[in-house]
Amino acid sequence: MAEVNYSEDSIRSLDWKEHIRLRPGMYIGKLGDGSAYDDGIYVLLKEIVDNSIDEFVMGAGRTIDVNMSDHKVSVRDYGRGIPLGKVIDCVSKINTGGKYDSKAFQKSVGLNGVGTKAVNALSTAFTVQSYRENRTKLAEFAKGELIRDEPEKETTQRNGTAINFYPDETIFRNYRFIPEFVQNMIWNYVFLNAGLTINFNGQKFFSQNGLRDLLERNADVANIRYPIIHLKGEDIEIALTHGQQYGEEYYSFVNGQHTTQGGTHQAAFREAVVKTIREFYKKEFDAADIRASIVAAIAIKVQEPVFESQTKTKLGSQNIGPEGPTVRTFINDFLKTELDNFLHKNPATADALLKRILQSERERKDIAGIKKLANERAKKASLHNRKLRDCKLHFEDTHERRQDTTLFITEGDSASGSITKSRDVLTQAVFSLKGKPLNCFGLTKKVVYENEEFNLLQHALNIEDGLDGLRYNNVVIATDADVDGMHIRLLIMTFFLQFFPDVVKAGHVSILQTPLFRVRNKKETIYCYSDEERRNAIAKLGNKPEITRFKGLGEISPDEFGLFIGKDMRLDPVILKDANIKGLLEYFMGKNTPTRQQHIVNNLRVEKDDETINPLVAVPEALVA
């Protein structure tokens, strides 16, 4: 081996912006294109809004304006405004900020002085303007470099800070902001900050009842078993109820940060609920029966919180503060007093809760035998599961690429074969379905164990007992873009929404986009995902290029498929806009065939080039039926 020259010249020091741009994952987690709720572009937005929230918490400014397009973000608050002499330093010097005075910001999330600087370094254009005491200061940056420094001048604008930024497309490839993800983030802000108004693209967001409003928005209110229990104390707020759905659903927060992966506070809550309810009813119920179908939100405030990553999605703190009790003791003591008191004062709620627990107990015992048999079969199958081609890393691993772990659910051997040959064996697994899965709407969870494919799928994902052991961060449904493929897609989504809705609500399920056309000449090949892209490609290549229409995934060669599931993979996230899952499934997957048929007749559009044809004229009624 040739000798490597190791000298003073080998040592290199990176400045702040170079380091952030070289290692962005250290600061904002995964990059992504915006198709997942935890992609980096949303972390950038959150870093900016967090500063405005801190101003509100300090009593300065009750309104925040957020405006967004596919690629640009503007945030304007009406707080005190950054001190004009420190505007540039606050967005471009690491470890510079106003949160190091623990008296002013004892329970703030962002105490490292990095957040806004990361946004600056990872944006092609970043503008900051502070308004303070009838004077203003503006500075503009490009990829962290100061390119415009305007002198202070007079203004009539209200105090506050305005920031505009464009995430860098060389880092966030093919990105776009999805409004639903941003709306969810903003709803969480207002639920956690009563009295705060956020205007997002002209829509007003406001909450009067905190976490109670959160559950009313996110839970299937039409199917809850009793009115939402809402408990508040110093540095803690809890809302909970039980529904009809399978699984457990939690929304947990620390100092206003949505801890999507839970942590010590969520674990303590799950434990404390079981303990309190057992003591109240004086019965040793199974913990799974108590927590089955629970929907709960918990928000606590912690002094100097410790998170397990820079993106702060999982709390690691064991204590409330340097001299305070443990998180576990704090939450347990609160529930032991407040929840117990509430149940004593509200016997109707206590009775409804007891009936829900007893129903869960009956359901668990009813399927115990078949569950045991199915699990034994799955255990044997897992030794050589022909349906699953696994990868080496999994979501529960402590590895920097755990966020990339993906399970593709495919139909048929040809499609799964193409993906298997072209996948990244480190992070991408493939689960192959045989034909159309069962429509499981309205069925009990017993069918998950009776149906071999469903049972093997839940074991492949390891979600039988909740999301704690989820093996893949991304569950990608990869079916053909034809009518049969769409039908299979709906059947798979029905499976998740019926039995494991928390997998969908937590943002883990997506649809794989694959190209509909390949347009090429001797010099260039362009893959197109829509008719518009096809027309643009034809215009670009000119002179009658060769056009191939892909009818199924199996037609795409493994070499080509590798292009569509790599760094430029396009995913459509499955986003629930309606909390009434039961009603949603009943309409689309129930037995109301005439209603759906009429909906198709009224709404179908047949596109032919640039023309839209009335389906009642173009399609015979017998074919529509």
N, C-alpha and C positions, 0 to 999 in steps of 0.2 A: 504494500500500500504506500502511495506517495506521501511524503511528509508534508503536513499542513503547517504553513508559517503562521504562528500565533504570537502576535506582538501588540504594541500599543495601537497600531493601526487597525487591529481587529476589533477593538472596543468602540462601540458606537452608542451615542446618547440620542434618544429621540425626544423631540419637544412634545408638548402635550397633545397637539392636534395630530402629529404624525403617529403617536402611539394609539390614539383613539381610532384613527382611520385604519391602522394596520391590524388592530385587534378589537374591532367593534363589538364582538360578542362578549367581551369582558365587561362592557358597560351597559349594553342594552339587550343581552340575550341573543336569541336567534334573529337572523335578518329577515328573510321571507319577502313575499311580494304583496302582503296585505290580505291574503286569503285566509289567514288565521288570526284570531282575536289577540294573540300574544306576540304577533310579529313586531319587529323593531320599530316600524313607522308609528305604531300606536304608543310604544314606549316613549318615543320622542315627543309626541303630543302630550303625554301624561307628565313628562318632566316639566314642561312649560306650564301646564294648568296647575300642577301641584304648588308652584310658587304663588299663583293667584289665589289658590285655596288658603294657603298660609296667611295671606293678607286678610282674607275674610275672617279667619279664625282669630286674628289679632284685632278684629273690630274695624278694619279699614276696607270698605267697599263691599257692597252686597250683591253686585252684579258682575258677571263675566260674559263677554261676547266671544264666541268661537265661530269662525267662518272657514269653510273648507270646500275645496274642489277635489278632483281626482288626485292632484299632485301638490297642492299648495294649502298651507294652514296659516290662519291669522288668529291670534289670541290677544284680547284687550281686556285688562281688568281696570278697576277704579279704586285701587288701593293707594298706598302712599307714594308709589313711584320709586324706582331705584335712585338713590342719591346721584345727582348729575355727574359729579366728579368721579364716580365709580362705575358708570354704565359699561364702559369697555372692559374694565377689569372683571366685572361680575359675569360676563359671558365669554371671557377668553383667558382667564387665569385660574388654574386649578387651585382648589382649596381657598377660594375667595367667595364669601357669602355672608349673609346676615343671620345665620342660624347657629352659630357657634356659641352664642350667649344662651346658656341652658335655661335661664329664667324666662327668656322670651319664647323660645321654641323647645321646651322640654319634651314635648310629645309630637314632634314633627318626624316625617319619614325621611326626608332628604337632608342628611346632615354631613354629607361628604364633600359638598362643594363641587361636584362633577357634572350633575344632570344637565344644566343649560349649556355647559361647555361641550358636552357630547352632542347635543342637538346642533350646535354651531359647527362643530368639526365635521359632522355627517350630512351637512346641507350644502347644496350648490349655491344657494343664496340664503342669507340669514340677516334679518334687519331687526334692530332693537331700538325703541324710542321710549324715553321716559318723560312723563309730564309731572312737574313738581313745583308747586307754589308759583304758578303763572310763568314758568320757564320750561323749556324742553331741550332735550339732547338726543340726537340720532346718530347711530353708527351702523354700517353695513359690512358684512363679511361674505367671503366665498370660500367654502371648505376650511373655515377657521381662520383665514387670512383677512386682516382688516383692509378693506378697499375704499372705504369712505368714512370720513370722520368729520361730521358737521359741527361747527361751533354752536354753543348754547345760544338760544334766542327766546324771545317772549312768545307766549301762547295764551289763548283763552280756553284751552281744553281742560277738562277735569283731571285731577291728579290720577296717576296710574301708570301702567306699563303696557306697551303694545309690542308684540313680537310676531314677525312673519318669517316663514321658512319653507323651502322646497327640499325635501329629502333627496340625497344624491342618487341618481339612477344608476351610477356605476357600482354602487354598493347594494341598493335595494332594486334588484333587476325586475323590470316589467311591473313595478308596483302601482297600486292604486288604493286609495282609502275606501273602505266599505262603510257607508253611513250607519248601518245597523250596529256595527261594533262600536263606533264612536258614540252613538246614542246610548248604548248600554253603559259605557264608561261614564257618560254625563249623568245618566239617571243615578248611578251609584254615588256620584259626587253630591247630588242634591239630597238623596236619601240620608246621607251621613252628615249633612250640614243644613239643618232646618233653618229656613229663612234665606238661604242662598238662591239666587235666580241665575241660571245659565241660559243664554240665548244661543242656540246652535242653528246656523243657516236659517234664521228667521223664526225658529220654533222655540217656544218658551218651556223650560224645564224647572219645576219647582215642587218641593215636597213639604207638607206640614206635619206628617206623622212619622217621619223617619223610616225605620226598618219595617214598621207595619205596612207602610205604603209599598216598600220593596216587595214584600210577600204578596200583597194584593196585585201587584203588576206581574210578578213572575210565576206565582202559583196558579194552579187551575182552581180558581175560587169557587166555581160552580160545583166542584166535587170535593171540597174540604169537609172534614168530619165535624169540626167545631170552629167557632170564631177564633181568629188569630189571637194568641196570647202575646202581649207586648209588655216587656219588663225593662225598666231603666234604672240605673244607679250611677254612682260616680265612676267615671271611666269605663262603663260597661252598658251595653244595650243589647237586648235579645228579643227576637220575635220567633214564634214557632207555632206550627199546627201539624195535623196529619191529613193526608189526602187519600186517594184511592190508587195512586200509581205504585208501581214496584220500585224498590230501591230507596235510597236516602238522598236528599238534596240539601246542600248547605251553601250559604253565602257568608263568607267570613272576611273580616276586615281588621286591620291593625293601624291605628293612627290615620285612618282614611284610605289606606292601601288595600286594594282587593287582593287578598291572598288566595289566588285561584287553586293553589295546591295545598291549602290548609296549613297545618303546622301544629305547634303545641297548644294553641288556644282552641282550635277545632277539635283536636283529640280530647282535650280536657272537657269540652262541652259535651261531646258524645258520651263520655264516661259519666259526667255529672248528671245528665238527664236520666240515664239508667238508674243510677244510685238513688236519686231523689224520688223517682216514680216507684221504685221498689219499696222504699221506706214509707211513702204516702199510702200505698195500697196494702202494705204489709204482706207482700207476696214476692217470691223470688222468680219473677218472670225472666224468660230468656232475653238476653240483651237484644238479639235480632228481632224479637217480636215487639219490643218497645220502640225500636228505631225504624221498623219497617214503615215505609210511606211517609216518614217525617219530612217536613219542609221547614227549614230553620235559617235564621240569619243571626250572626253574632258580630258585634263590633266592640273592640276594647282599645284602650289607650295605654301604651307602654312607654316608660321612660327609657331612652336609648335602646330601641329594639334591635335585635340581632336577627338578620334574615340569612337564609341558606344560599342566596345568590344575589348578584348585583341588581337583578330585576325585581327582587323583593316579593316573590310570589309564594314563599313558604316561610312562616315564622319559626325561628329556632330558639328564641328567648325562653329561658326556663323561669325567669323572674319578671314581675311587673316593673321593678326598678331596682337600683343598686341596694336599697334597704327595704324593699317591699316584699310581700309574700310571693310564693311561686305562682305562675299562671294557673296551674292546676288547682291550688288551694283557693285562689281568688275567685275563680269561676265556680268551683264546687260550693263554696260558702254562699255565694250570691244566689245560686239556683236553690240550694237547700232551704234558704230563707224565703226568697221571693216566689219561686214556683210553687213551693209547698203552701205558702199563704194564699196564693191565687187559687189553687185547686180547692182549698178549704172554703174560700169565699164564693166559688162558682161551681156548685155541685153538678149543674147540668153539663158543664164542660168536662168535669172530672168523670162523669158517667159516660160521655161520648168517647173520651180518651180510653177508658177501660174497655169499652166495646170494640174499639179499633185494635187494641192489643190482643184481646181474646180472638178476634177474627184472624189476625196474623198468626196466632198460635195454632188455630184450627187448620189454616191453609198450609202451614209448615209441616204439621203432622200428617196431613192428607197426602203430601207428595214425598214424605220422608223415605218410603220404601223404594219408589221408582227413582228418586234422586240418588239413593245409595247405589242402586244397580247401574244407573246411567254413569255415575262418576267412576265406578269400577271399570266400565267399558271404556270410558274416555281415558282413564289411566293407562289401560293396555294399549289403546290406540295411539296415545302420545309417544309411545316408544317408537312407533313407525306410522305416524299419521300421514297418510297419502294425500290428504286434502291440504295440509300445511307444509309449505316450504319455508322454514324459519330463517331468521337472520341471527347474527352473532350478538348484537347489542339489543337491550330492551329498555323501556322507559324507566323502570325502577333502578337501573344501573346508575352509579355515580360516574358518568362519563360525559365529556363535553358535547358529545353528539347524541345524547339521549333524546333531545328534542326532535331529531330527524327520524327517529324510529317510526316505521310505517308498515301497516298491514294492508295490502291490496286485496280486496274481495272481488274475484273475477268469476265469470260464467264460462264454463266449458274448458276443455283441455287445450285448445289451440291458443286462446287468449292468455291463459295462465302460463302456457309454455313460452310465449313470446316475452312476457314480463319476467318470468323466472330467468331466462337466458340473459336479459339485458339489465337486470336490477343490480343495485349495490348490495352485495351479500352481507355487508357489515350492518346495515340499518334497515333494509327493506325485505319484508316477508310477503308471501303470497298464500292466500286461502282460496281454493277452487271450489265453486259450487257446481253441482250437477243439475243443470236445467233450472226451472223456476222453483224457488222455495215456496213453502206453504204460506198462504195469507193467514197470519195469526191474529188479526184483529178480533177482539172479543173473546179470545181464548185465555185460559189461565196459564200460569207459569209451568204447569204440569207438562205442557206441550214442548217446552224447551228441553226437557229431559227425555221425552218420548221420541222426539225428532232427532235422529242421529246428527244431521248437519248442524242444527241449532245448538245442540249440546257440545259438539266439537268446536263450534265457533266461539261460544262463551268461554270454553276452556282455553282456546288459543289466545283469547284476549285477557283471560283471568279476571273476569268482571262478575263472577257469580255472587261474590259477597261485597260488591261495591267497587269504587274506582281506586281504592288504595293500592291495589296490586296490578293496575292496568299495565300491560306489557308493551303497548305501542302508543305513542303520542298521537299519531295520525292514523285514522281508520278511513281508507280511501275506497269508495265503491267504484270499480272499474268495469263498466258494462258497455256494450255496443250503443251507438247513438241512433238506434232504430227503435221501432215501437216495442219489440220484445225486450230490448235492453232497458228502455224506460220502465217497462212493467217490472222487470226484475229489480231495478233500482228502487221502485216504490215498495216492493215486497220486503227488501232488505231494510229500508228505512222504517217500515211498519214494525218489523221485528225489534229494532232498537227503541222506537218510541213506545211500543207496547210494554216491553219488559225492562229496558235499560235506558230510560229517557235522560238520565244524568250524563251518559256518554255524549249525547247530542247537545244537551244544554251547556256542557263544559267545553264545547267547541272542538271535539275530537273527530267528528265525522265530516267528510268532504266527498265531492264527486270529482272524478278525474276527467279533465277535458282532453280529448284526443283529436287530432286534426281530421277534418272531413275531406280535405282535398290536398293533393300534392301537385304543385305547379312547377314545371322545370323546363329548362333548355340545356344545352350542352355545357353552359358555364355556371348556372346557378339553380338551386332547388329551394323552393319556398313552401312551407307547410301552412295551410290555412284552416282556421277554426270556424269560419263563417263564410257566407256568400260574399259579404262585403270584402273580407280579406282576399277571397279568391279573385274578385274583380280587380282589386288593387294590384295583386300579383301578376295578373294577365297584362294589365296596363304597364307594369314595370318591365316585364320580360319581353312583351311584344312579339310580333312575328310568329303567331300561332304556337305557343308553347304546348308541351305535352301536359294534359290534365288527367289526374287519376282521382277517382272518387272512392274513398275508403268506406266500405259498407260494414265492416266488422273489425274488431281488434285483431282477430286471427290473421287478417290479410296483411297486417303491418309486420315487416320483418323485424327480428330481434335487434339488428343494428339500428334500424330507424327508431324502434321503440325506446331505445336507450336515450334518445334525444328528448323524449316527452316525459320521462320520469326522473330526469336529472335536475340540474340546478335551474333549468327553465320550466320545470313542471308547472302546469296551470291547474289550479284546483278551485272549485266552486264550493265554498263552505255551506253546510246545511245549517241554516239559521232559523230558529223558531221565533216567529213574530207574534204568534198567538199562543197564550199559555194554556188554552183549552185543548189539550192534546186529544182527549177522548172525542170531542166534537169534530176536530180536524180529521182524525182517522175514520170516524163514523161516516163522514161525508164522502171521503175519497176511497175508502176500503170496505165500507159496509155493504148492506144489501139494498141500498137505495138506487138501483140501476137506472130507473126512469129519470130520476132527478139529475143524475150525472149525464145521462144521454142528452137531456134538454140543455144542460150547461154547455156541452160540446157543440150542439147545433147552434146555440146562440153566440158562441165565442170563437169557434174555429176559423182560422184564416189560412188560406193556401197561398203561399208566395211563389210567384213565377217571375224571375228576374226582379224588376222594380215594380211589378204590378201586384196589387192585393185583390184577390178574387173573392166575391161573396160565396161562402161555402154552400149556401142553399141552392145556388145556381150551378156551381162547379162540381159538387159532390152529390150523387144520387142519395136519397134518403135511406135506402136500404144499406148502402155502404157505410153511412154515418152510424146507423144502428149497429 
